[in-house]
């Protein structure tokens, strides 16, 4: 669990470094942001996905991108260490974070549950 948290924090740091619309400062706050993202994705995201299921079916799953962007904005709202410049930057952050997470978990051989 600690290894997965560290990998997620590294992925958050890399993604924030790559995208100019998202900043996390100081550098150690990436671990805090990763913990907050994990908690939001564990507790809040399933409820939001359940209530938006009809809209998600109607859009053939594309509304999931909007939900992911909203979860990133919610994480930024929870902490003062993360700044996101608008909805589209949050959506791009969530897409790039998914790719970076996948690459890091494949590279390290750690399985994400």
C-alpha positions, 0 to 999 in steps of 0.5 A: 500500500505504501509503494502504491501511494509513493507511485501515485505521488510520483505520477501526480508530481510528473503530471503537474510538472508536465502541464502548465495549468496545474501547480503543486507546491511545495514539492512534498505536497504531491504525497498529500495530493495523492492521498486526497485523490485516493480518498476522493476516488474511494469515497466520493467518485463511486457515489457521483458515478452512480447518480450520473449513470443515466447520463453516462449511458447516454454519452456512451461513457464519455461523461466519465471524463467530466467526472474525473475532471470534477474529482481533480477540481474537488481535490484542488478545493480540499488542499491549498497546495494544488492549483488548477487553472480551470475545468479543461486543465483539470480534464487534461490533468486527469487524462495525463495522470491516468496514462502516467499512473499506468506507465509507472505501475507497469514499469514497477510491476506493482498491481493496482487493485 
